[in-house]
Amino acid sequence: MRPLLSLPVRLLLATTILAGCQTTGAPPVSATTTSGATKATAAAPASVAPAQPAVSFADWLQALRAEALGQGIRAQTFDRAFANVKLSDRVVELDSSQPEFNRQPWQYLDSAVNDRRVQAGRQRIQDNGALLRRISQRSGVPAEILVAFWGVETDFGNFTGGFSVVDALTTLAYEGRRASYFRTELLAALRILDSGDIPPERMSGSWAGAMGQTQFMPTIFLKHATDEDGDGRRDIWGSLPDVFASTAKFVQANGWRTGERWGEEVTLPAGFPYEQAEYNISKPVSEWRRLGVRPVNGGDLGGEEERAAVLMLAGAQGPAFLVRENFRAIMKYNPSTSYALAVALLSDRLAGRSGVQGSWPRHEPALSRDERIELQERLASLGMEPGTADGIVGANTRNAVRRFQQSIGAVPDGFATKSLLERLRQSAAPVPAAG
């Protein structure tokens, strides 16, 4: 952390305070419906240096104060929030040099849904039974889902982040890569402080500004945070009634369907059309049944007219899941299939249902970002059309992998592996030289 408010800046801020309210004339920035550090930064590439600010911090702060006061935020709220504000070198580092994510899905699930967390979650449900029943009955969101979000986000409140939210958001709004987005979040944080929900000293969170025990970004807080305990404050840091009620309201707003399942693990028949196993390909359950999809534990899929998609995170070697609309509601909390599956599977375990029955291909190491880029480049050189060589294995890349797998007589499941990359390296087409 480096102190921001040097004597000249403090003098300028004092002058600004005396000057009163003024507006910048800047157009409003629309908020992004994200929550949590991973949500706020999921699309960021690794090792991207932030642009240098075009104005001094003193001028930037003066304009921010004018904008905040123009939005109705009280001067004393702003001045208290920024009295000891600091830019954080650590926040800049985390924002501009995010680590490569080289874990396989099962490695993430092993850490997110383990026996210790299941046991701890069941204890939390028992300890807060009456409260959770009341909120679940009102919202239609099961207690197990609420506690699963709580567990995956912060390990039941044990790891909520140790950054000052004002410091973190100020740093990102002033010199981060997505300054407009974080400026919107910073102004939202100021509105929260202005409402009296939390003092600046207690407004802690992740380096990206995600707050509380279920990691709301400030704009999400303003839309969905709830004063369940009736003390006049929406306290998602210290009040479990407020934490659960706020989370339930957010999940409900994301389209949760009362009484329906998130999905289930399934088996796929021989000859299954793997090109249909994409999250964005949704069909009625009756159509999946016609294609031979069955529950892994037997029985009936149910919900004939419900729409669902087949999700496979490890190709034909791993388990398959039929995910329904409530899975999509979980995805709107954090747009990661591994994250959403962790919440769904943890909720099942908390409810006493079994975990994953299929086996993961644990012998398959993860591809590094450079290897993923190489895979895309080699697929492109063969005319398989994987899209941009950006190291992100999305639908276009998986479809290109399927086309290559078909060309070599392999199961076309779209799973990118090191062995597949080796087959590509053995292909005749050279990869164009960089630059």
SVG drawing of the C-alpha trace seen along z (x, -y; Angstrom):
<svg xmlns="http://www.w3.org/2000/svg" viewBox="-43 -27 51 75">
<polyline fill="none" stroke="black" stroke-width="0.4" points="0.0,0.0 1.3,-3.5 -0.2,-6.6 -2.1,-8.7 -3.1,-11.9 0.1,-13.8 0.0,-17.4 -0.7,-19.0 -3.5,-16.5 -5.0,-17.1 -4.9,-20.9 -6.6,-20.3 -9.2,-18.1 -9.9,-20.8 -10.4,-23.3 -12.8,-21.0 -14.7,-20.5 -15.2,-24.3 -16.1,-24.6 -19.4,-22.6 -21.2,-20.4 -20.4,-20.4 -20.9,-17.9 -18.4,-16.4 -20.8,-15.9 -19.5,-12.4 -22.1,-9.9 -23.2,-7.3 -21.6,-3.9 -23.9,-0.9 -23.2,1.6 -22.3,5.2 -24.2,7.8 -21.3,9.6 -20.4,10.5 -17.2,11.7 -13.6,11.3 -13.6,14.1 -16.8,12.8 -15.4,9.3 -12.3,10.5 -13.2,13.7 -12.6,12.4 -9.3,10.7 -6.3,11.9 -3.1,12.7 -0.2,10.2 -1.9,7.1 -0.4,3.9 -2.9,1.2 -3.0,-2.1 -1.3,-5.0 -3.9,-7.5 -4.3,-10.5 -4.8,-12.9 -3.2,-13.3 -4.9,-11.6 -5.7,-15.0 -7.7,-16.0 -9.3,-12.6 -10.4,-12.7 -11.8,-16.2 -13.9,-15.0 -15.0,-11.9 -16.1,-14.0 -18.1,-16.2 -19.8,-13.3 -20.6,-11.6 -22.1,-14.7 -24.0,-15.2 -25.5,-11.8 -26.8,-12.8 -24.0,-11.3 -23.4,-13.5 -20.1,-15.4 -19.3,-14.1 -19.7,-10.5 -17.2,-11.1 -14.8,-12.9 -14.8,-10.2 -14.4,-7.5 -11.4,-9.1 -9.8,-10.6 -7.1,-7.9 -7.5,-6.4 -4.5,-4.5 -3.7,-3.2 -2.7,0.4 0.2,1.8 -1.0,5.3 -4.4,4.6 -2.7,3.3 -0.5,6.4 -3.4,8.8 -5.5,6.9 -2.7,6.7 -1.0,10.1 -3.7,12.6 -2.4,16.1 -2.9,18.7 -5.7,21.1 -4.2,24.5 -6.3,26.6 -8.5,29.3 -12.3,29.1 -12.0,32.0 -9.1,30.4 -11.3,27.3 -14.2,29.5 -12.0,31.5 -11.2,28.3 -14.7,26.8 -16.8,29.9 -14.9,32.0 -15.9,34.0 -14.8,31.3 -16.8,28.6 -19.9,30.9 -19.7,31.7 -19.2,28.0 -22.1,27.0 -24.5,29.5 -23.5,28.1 -24.3,24.6 -27.7,25.7 -28.4,27.3 -27.2,24.3 -29.4,21.9 -32.3,24.2 -35.2,21.9 -33.7,18.9 -32.9,20.8 -36.4,22.5 -38.0,19.1 -36.0,17.5 -36.3,20.6 -40.0,20.8 -40.4,17.2 -37.9,17.1 -38.3,20.7 -34.5,21.1 -33.5,24.2 -31.4,23.8 -28.8,26.2 -28.3,23.9 -27.9,20.8 -25.4,22.6 -23.6,24.0 -23.1,20.4 -21.8,19.4 -19.4,22.3 -18.0,22.0 -17.7,18.2 -16.0,17.7 -15.9,21.1 -18.8,20.1 -17.5,16.6 -13.9,17.7 -12.3,16.0 -14.0,12.8 -11.0,10.9 -8.8,8.4 -8.8,5.5 -10.4,2.1 -13.1,2.0 -12.7,-1.8 -8.9,-1.5 -9.3,1.4 -12.0,-0.1 -10.3,-3.5 -7.1,-1.9 -8.9,0.0 -11.1,-3.0 -8.0,-5.3 -5.4,-3.0 -6.9,0.3 -7.6,1.9 -11.4,1.4 -11.6,-2.0 -15.2,-2.7 -16.5,0.5 -14.8,0.0 -15.7,-3.7 -19.3,-2.6 -18.7,-0.1 -16.9,-2.7 -19.8,-5.1 -22.1,-2.3 -19.9,-1.6 -20.2,-5.3 -24.0,-5.0 -23.8,-2.0 -21.7,-4.1 -24.0,-7.0 -27.0,-4.8 -25.3,-3.9 -25.3,-0.2 -21.6,0.1 -18.8,-2.3 -15.8,-2.6 -13.6,-0.9 -15.7,2.3 -16.2,2.3 -13.7,5.0 -13.7,7.5 -11.7,9.0 -9.0,7.1 -11.7,6.6 -14.3,5.1 -16.5,8.2 -17.9,7.8 -19.3,9.8 -19.9,13.5 -21.3,14.3 -19.2,11.7 -21.5,9.1 -20.1,6.4 -21.5,3.0 -24.0,2.7 -25.3,6.1 -25.6,5.1 -27.7,2.0 -30.1,4.2 -30.4,7.2 -29.0,6.7 -31.8,7.1 -32.1,6.0 -33.5,9.3 -32.7,8.8 -34.5,5.5 -31.7,3.4 -31.9,0.8 -28.7,1.9 -28.0,4.4 -25.0,6.1 -23.7,8.9 -20.5,8.9 -21.7,9.8 -25.4,10.6 -26.3,14.1 -30.0,13.2 -29.0,10.4 -26.4,12.7 -29.0,15.5 -31.9,13.2 -29.7,11.1 -28.3,14.2 -31.8,15.7 -33.1,12.5 -30.2,12.4 -30.6,16.1 -34.3,15.6 -33.9,12.6 -31.6,14.7 -34.5,16.9 -34.5,19.7 -37.5,21.9 -39.1,23.2 -39.4,26.9 -37.2,27.7 -33.8,29.4 -30.6,27.8 -30.0,31.0 -28.4,34.5 -25.6,36.7 -26.5,38.8 -25.1,41.6 -24.9,41.2 -25.4,43.9 -22.9,45.3 -22.9,43.1 -24.1,40.0 -23.8,36.9 -21.1,35.1 -21.5,31.9 -24.8,31.5 -23.0,31.5 -22.6,27.7 -24.0,25.4 -25.6,23.2 -27.5,26.1 -30.8,26.4 -33.5,29.0 -36.6,30.3 -35.8,33.2 -38.0,35.4 -35.6,34.9 -32.6,35.9 -34.5,39.0 -35.1,39.8 -31.4,39.6 -30.7,42.1 -29.7,39.8 -30.5,41.5 -30.0,40.7 -26.8,42.3 -28.6,43.8 -31.6,45.1 -35.1,43.8 -36.7,41.2 -35.4,37.8 -38.8,36.1 -39.8,32.7 -40.5,33.7 -40.9,30.1 -38.2,28.5 -35.3,27.3 -31.8,28.7 -28.3,29.0 -25.7,31.7 -22.6,30.5 -19.3,32.4 -16.2,30.9 -13.9,33.8 -15.2,35.1 -16.2,38.8 -13.7,39.8 -15.5,37.9 -19.0,37.7 -21.9,36.0 -24.6,33.8 -28.0,32.8 -28.3,29.2 -31.6,27.3 -32.8,23.7 -31.8,23.6 -28.2,24.3 -28.4,21.2 -29.6,19.3 -26.5,20.4 -24.4,19.4 -25.7,15.9 -24.1,15.6 -20.7,16.5 -20.4,17.3 -18.2,20.4 -19.4,23.9 -17.0,25.3 -18.1,22.8 -21.8,23.5 -21.3,27.2 -19.4,26.9 -22.4,25.0 -24.9,27.6 -22.9,30.6 -22.3,29.2 -26.0,28.4 -26.7,32.1 -24.2,33.4 -25.6,31.0 -29.1,32.5 -27.8,36.0 -27.6,37.0 -24.6,38.7 -21.7,37.0 -20.3,37.6 -20.6,41.2 -18.6,41.2 -14.8,41.1 -12.7,38.1 -9.7,38.7 -7.2,37.8 -4.3,38.9 -4.9,36.0 -2.7,32.9 -4.0,29.5 -2.8,27.6 -0.9,24.4 -2.0,21.2 0.8,21.4 -0.2,25.0 -3.8,23.9 -2.7,21.2 -0.5,23.7 -3.4,26.1 -5.6,23.4 -2.9,22.4 -2.4,25.9 -6.1,26.5 -6.3,23.3 -3.4,24.5 -5.4,27.6 -8.5,25.6 -10.5,26.6 -11.6,23.1 -11.0,22.8 -11.5,19.0 -9.0,16.6 -5.8,18.1 -6.4,16.6 -5.8,19.6 -9.5,19.8 -11.0,23.1 -14.6,22.1 -17.3,23.6 -15.4,22.7 -12.2,24.4 -14.1,27.5 -15.9,27.8 -12.5,27.6 -11.2,30.3 -14.2,32.4 -13.5,32.0 -9.9,33.0 -10.9,36.0 -13.3,37.1 -10.5,36.8 -8.3,39.2 -11.1,41.6 -11.2,40.6 -14.3,40.0 -15.3,36.5 -16.0,35.2 -14.1,31.9 -11.9,32.5 -8.5,30.7 -5.7,32.8 -1.9,33.0 -2.2,36.3 -4.4,34.5 -1.9,31.7 0.8,34.3 -1.3,35.7 -1.6,32.2 2.2,31.7 2.6,34.9 0.3,33.5 1.8,32.3 0.6,28.7 3.2,26.3 2.2,23.6 2.9,20.1 5.8,18.3 4.7,15.7 5.0,12.1"/>
</svg>
